[in-house]
Amino acid sequence: MNFIRQNAAWLRSWTIFYWAWRIAWVPFVATFIARVSKGITVREFVIAVLIIPSVVCALWFGVFGGTGIYMEHVLGLDAGRLRSCCAAARV
């Protein structure tokens, strides 16, 4: 997707959408975490809320990102062409 004026408007509105979505969900997530975390120490809270999700995300992106890079560079898969081909087939 090239950056042109049509895409600039979409990108700006999509960013605002995600910003508003996160702000709307903050009270619900904070309430859930506060209720679930009742009775645990600050150390356990930090590990459960910050450390574990960060490690899981790093593993997830490492595995799937590495696989994508491997498929693109070693196997010669043209992911850009494949994506545009599949998107055209869905329309």
Secondary structure as GFF3:
##gff-version 3
##sequence-region A 1 91
A	DSSP	alpha_helix	5	36	.	.	.	ID=ss1
A	DSSP	alpha_helix	42	46	.	.	.	ID=ss2
A	DSSP	pi_helix	47	51	.	.	.	ID=ss3
A	DSSP	alpha_helix	52	73	.	.	.	ID=ss4
A	DSSP	alpha_helix	79	90	.	.	.	ID=ss5
###
